[in-house]
Amino acid sequence: MRTKEQKRNVVLPAVLSVCLLLFLTAGGAYFTRYLQEQIFVERTTQLDEITAQVRANLDNALNFHWNDLTAAVNIIEQGERPGQGDVSEMLRRLEELLAMEEYSATLMLLDSGGNCYDASGRYGVWADIDLIAGGADRYTFIADGFMPDSNYWAFVQRFREPITTADGAVSFTHVVLRKDVQTLTDYYDSGAYGNQNETYILKSNGTRMYDNTSQKTRIIQAYNVLKVLEEMEGQTHTDIRAAPNMAAQSTPF
C-alpha cells in the first residue's frame, strides 16, 4: 500500500512538471510569435508614414522641374523651327537660357520614330520609349542611363502638335527633361531608425534604380532587391509585390 502511495507521490509531481514545462514552452512560443507580429505591425506603420512623407517631399521637388519643362515646351512651340542640323544648338541655348546646368538637368527631344536628340547630337531609339506609349501627355519615371550609376529622372511632355524642322526632315513629338537621380537624394533619404537604414528605388521587376549606399556598405548586394527579400529566411510573402502595404510603397510617380 505504501509502495503505491510512494509511486503516486513520485509520478504526480513528475506529470505536473511535464505539463508545466509544455505549457511554458507553448506559451513562450505563442508570446514570441505575438511579439514578432506586433513588431511587424509597428514597423509597417512606421514605414507607411515614412513613405508618405518622402513621397510628399519628392512630389514638391518634382513639380519644380515640371515648371521648367513647361517653359521649354512653350519656347520650342512658339519659336522658329530649326533645321535638322541646328537642333542640338537650339537645345544647348535653351538649357543655357533656363540655367539648367545649375541643377544638373538637360533637355532631349524625341522624334516620331523614337530617336533622341540632345545638345550633343542625335542618338538611336530611346531605350524607354515603351514607357510613354500609353498616350498620356505627361510621364515621370527613372530611366536607365548610358553609363553605370547614371540613371536619371525623366520628365516627358508631349507637344500639342508635332514640331517639324524647317527642312521638313524630322518631326518631334516629345520633349524630355533629364535630371541626375543622385541630385534629389535629400528628398528620398530618411533619418528613420537613427539613420541606420538604406533607401532603394526599384523598377517594378525589383531591380535597383537608386540606392543611398556604397557598394561596400550596402546590406543587399544583389541587383534585384525584391528577389533577395522574397528569398530571405523567415519571409512569409513569396511575392512581396503582392503583399499588403506594398501598393503604397511602390506607387509610380
PyMOL commands that set and color helices and strands:
alter all, ss='L'
color gray80, all
select helices_A, chain A and resi 2-78+84-97+100-103+129-132+181-188+192-195+225-230+240-242+246-250
alter helices_A, ss='H'
color red, helices_A
select strands_A, chain A and resi 105-111+115-118+121-125+138-143+152-164+171-180+200-202+208-211
alter strands_A, ss='S'
color yellow, strands_A
deselect
rebuild
show_as cartoon
